[in-house]
């Protein structure tokens, strides 16, 4: 294969890229930021989306397929050989007994390690023509929420609701926009959907139909998606909603069920049309 010269970006759908770990650090007790670099990133188009993601290849399944885990590219900076991509990984369990696949990889990542990924992909960025922005999600969506808030121009209005385990998992979020962030703590009995709906009932959300970013646990996302479509009047073209994971399922199990989830979401939209 003939490679493009350095500085000429390319997209490589389905073609693996190998990068090198430059740093890894805890952003919060259960979020590790792994910084990747290397010459392959210098000629790879990072895409303009704030929910851009890569699929890390972290092993092999029993049937020989690659073991993939999807993570948001939190930030891209630098050019040429100095380019770096930050990938934020949620870690489950304790240091002595980490759960899953991605968390142990991130916890053990050291400078010089190589990692292969597919992508990037992406679909969402806050639009300049939106009257206001509503962003909702849990830890899995926090990197994309943070990137979206950073991308907002001065004067843009946004409300963000982020569910995390406890106060220690909060992150400092920066933005040029007029933004109010509400942190929802599961440890204190907080519930993302209930908190957002209560804010709307209390008149704490701006008027009009916002552009919406809604990602996280599948059941929560589906319920809130129905709500923003019906109660807030958000059209499909102003809505980015996806179940990143599903309670009680492995990543492979959720991937096998996701088409059924998408079909259920389509039925929700058809019911909405029928009701009107």
Secondary structure, DSSP 8 states (H G I E B T S, - for coil): -----TT--B--TT--EEEEEEEEEEEETTEEEEEEESHHHHTB---S-TT-EEEEEEEE-TTS-EEEEEEEEEEEE--GGG-EEEEEEE--EETTEE-SSHHHHHHH--TT-EEEEEEEE------TT-S-EEEEEEHHHHHHHHHHHHH--TT-EEEEEEEESSGGG------SSEEEEEEEEGGGT--HHHHHHHHHHTT-S-SS--EEEEEEEHHHHHHHHHHHHHTS---GGGEEEEEEE-TT--HHHHHHHHHHHHHHHHHHHHHHHHH-
